[in-house]
Amino acid sequence: MNDFGNQNFTGPDPRQRAPWTYQQQYLRGPGMSEKSKIVAGLYGIFLGLFGVHNFYLGNTGRGICQLLLTLVGWVCVGVGPIVSLIWGLVEGINILASHPGSKWHLDAEGMQLQD
């Protein structure tokens, strides 16, 4: 007889442990976008002058506006690229610092960005 009072007990030996494996999987459920918050934020910081982060998130109108402000503003006044650069930098930082539920954590379709 063993400690469990049953001679036919054939359960696993608690002294033997299976090797612990860890596989990180990103949960994607309803309302989750395939787009990354980190990628969008870095696009905003480094390529925000051209509105790349807005194109990436699907905000095509804002991306075109930012691109035109850079290209046309350079020829006309010279201030357009500076404004567009600050705009992209601020949006990039806001995206990186966002948390689920904030407006900066959404793509154009209203789906949450992945962290």
Order of alpha helices (4+ residues) and beta strands (2+ residues): beta-alpha-alpha-alpha-alpha-beta
